[in-house]
Amino acid sequence: MRYRITHQTEYTYAMPVSVGHNQVFLRPRDLPHQHCVEHAVNVEPAPGISNLRTDFFGNQTMLFTVQEPHTRMLVTSISEVDVTPRQPPPPGISPPWNRVREAVRKDNSPAGLAALQFAFNSPQVAMFPEATEYARQSFPEGRPILEATLDLTHRIFKDFKYDPTTTTISTPVQQVFSQRSGVCQDFAHLQIAMLRGLGLPARYVSGYLRTFHNEDDPKLIGADASHAWLAVYAGSGDPAADGWTDFDPTNDLVPGEHHIAVAYGRDYADVSPVKGVIIGGGDQTIKVRVCVKPVESQG
């Protein structure tokens, strides 16, 4: 399936911004099941300086500076991505989670060392006892790690309410746990905190969901906006190609052909779609519009 993704972020400022330095994570990653065919970012006003680089986690990021005074900035990203169906690893034959926990701390391979960095606290995901205890119900000793993570994903979906009015991008994960509500970013952070509390590497995934409009289509929560989910590391011996398997607690499923991954990080702070620093501006409003629709493949 080929998708065309249009992502617009519009900033309106009460007073002129004299200069703005910005960073965006908007290009979908190239993965075994996903290939970014085309990608372009347009900025209004046009940046005076712009460059691309690959960050520590392997994400492509664009940095740019708008040097002329402005009261509005519009960032438009357009991508075309081919996504092929993927069969998730059978949860019941994955290794026991406690064996993964022990093995990853002894694994000096590049994959093992890269995974271990996702087992610790990060700027927006702090481990805390209540979250760890909540997760333990799904993780009895010896249970296959993917089976246990799938069970935890289901419980979060059942016990927590999707409600965009109860959190902001800076809401602590402890508050999300106590109020039992939030959005996709919050639920990804929460499940990551739970998995890390058990000693397991878990990373944040930013991306998109296919936009559906027909009544008979799947009802996916988080479409028409940036989406977020997580991946857990099951070790180098896991059936997954690189040891990582994705889970979407907002929709209680293992991501497939309707999910498009953009960036990996420790949490949202690493891969915010658009972020920056400005001089001036005063109060600001932000509008985000996302559309993900299938297109005819040219291949």
TITORGU-624301 format. One record per residue (C-alpha): x negated, z negated, y negated. Coordinates in pm, whole numbers, plus 50000, padded with zeros to 5 digits. Example, Ala and Ser with C-alpha at 12.3 -4.5 7.8 and 13.67 -1.06 7.14 Angstrom:
REM residues 2
487704922050450
486334928650106
This chain:
REM residues 299
500005000050000
498705009049656
499734987249364
499564993248990
499084960548805
499704957048433
498724923548282
499194917747907
498184886547718
499204885147351
497914858847109
499574854246769
497874831546514
499324813646212
496184821146008
493504847646041
490844843846309
487464853446164
485694857046498
486634851946862
484464850447173
486424856947491
486014859447868
488474875048112
488814875348491
491194904348544
489564928748787
490864924749145
488114917849397
486944942549657
487574927149999
487814939650358
491594943450317
491644951849945
489964978349730
490204981249351
490495018649289
490765017748910
490464990848646
490414991048266
490804964947995
491914973647643
491624948747356
493294950947015
491564947246772
488654965346937
485734942347021
482454946546839
480564935047150
481634938447513
479854936147848
480524931348218
478784908248461
479264892448801
479594854748796
478224828549037
481214832249271
480994870149291
483844877349049
483554905148793
484114891648445
484254908248102
482934890947791
483774903947446
483684893947079
486234903946815
484414901846483
487034913846237
489704890646088
492944892346284
496214873646331
497084890046664
495064898946971
496414918747267
494514920947596
495894946947837
494514950748188
495614979448413
494434981048774
495225001349082
494514984049411
494844994649774
495934966050001
496094969850378
498124946850605
496024919650764
496744898851068
496024862050997
493914843851257
496054826251522
496254790551387
496294774451730
492924787951842
490964778451530
488354750751571
489334713951537
489304703951173
487064673651226
484494695751399
484524719151097
484064689450865
480974678251056
479544712951116
479674724950755
477394696250648
474764707250899
475114744650847
472124757450650
473154793950673
474044811950347
477754811150442
477644774050526
475824764450207
478154786049998
481184769250158
479894733750116
480014735849736
483824737349764
484034703549937
483444682449624
485274672949305
485504699749037
486604698748670
490354701748744
490504689449104
489604653049163
490094637949507
492204606349518
493314583549805
497054590449786
496534627949830
494144622950120
496604599750295
499414624750245
497294651450413
496324629750711
499794633150863
499024670150921
495464663851039
495314641951350
491894642351517
491294674051715
494074695151567
493084731651498
492174734651131
494404764451050
497374749451234
496924717051040
496534735050706
499644755750773
501584723750842
500294708350519
501284739950330
504814736950466
505104700250370
503974706650011
506524734749983
509244711550113
508314680049919
507364694649580
509634713249338
508594744449150
509344735948786
507354752148502
508704727148248
506904696848396
503214706648366
500674724848151
497314740048242
495694706148173
498054683848376
495974661548609
496494667448980
497334630349022
500334634948791
501514665148988
501394644049304
503294614849152
506064635448989
506374659249288
506704690349070
504664717548907
503774754448935
501574775649161
498344764848990
499314728249037
500204732149404
496954750749473
494984723049299
496914696449488
496334711349832
492664716949749
492354680149653
493964670149983
491674692150192
488544681550008
489584645250050
489384651350425
485894665850383
486904702550414
485784730850182
488704745949990
488554771249708
490974782949438
492224818849441
493714835449134
495674867449170
499034884549166
502214887949370
504124920049412
507094921749175
510434924649358
513764931749188
516194941049467
518434914349616
517354922549971
513624919849893
511554888649966
512034861149710
508474852049612
507964823949361
505354831349097
505844868949064
505914884748714
502974862348617
499494853848734
499674836249068
497404811349244
496814799349596
493904785449798
491644792450093
490194768250347
486884773350526
487154771450904
483504777350986
481364807251076
482894808351425
486434812951291
488224845751376
488494853851005
485704877450898
484034853550653
485404820150774
487984816950494
491774818450538
494274819150250
497384797550216
500134798749951
501894764849919
504204777849645
505804801949892
505004784450222
503134813650376
499794828950462
499124855850198
499384891550318
499964925950173
502084913049881
499194891849744
496334906949539
493274884549491
491444886049159
488914857749155
487574828049354
486474795049202
486444757549242
489654755249037
491554772248755
488884763948497
486414787048671
488674817548676
491234814948397
492504850748338
491794849347964
489904822147779
487764819447470
486664802247153
487854812146804
487014803346446
490154799246237
493624808346360
495464775346324
498534772746548
498884799846808
501474813547048
500704831047375
502874856047562
501924868447909
503564897948086
502664908748440
504084937048650
502904945449002
504584976049151
503814999749439
502625034849358
501995065149574
498465064749715
496375095349633
494195091049939
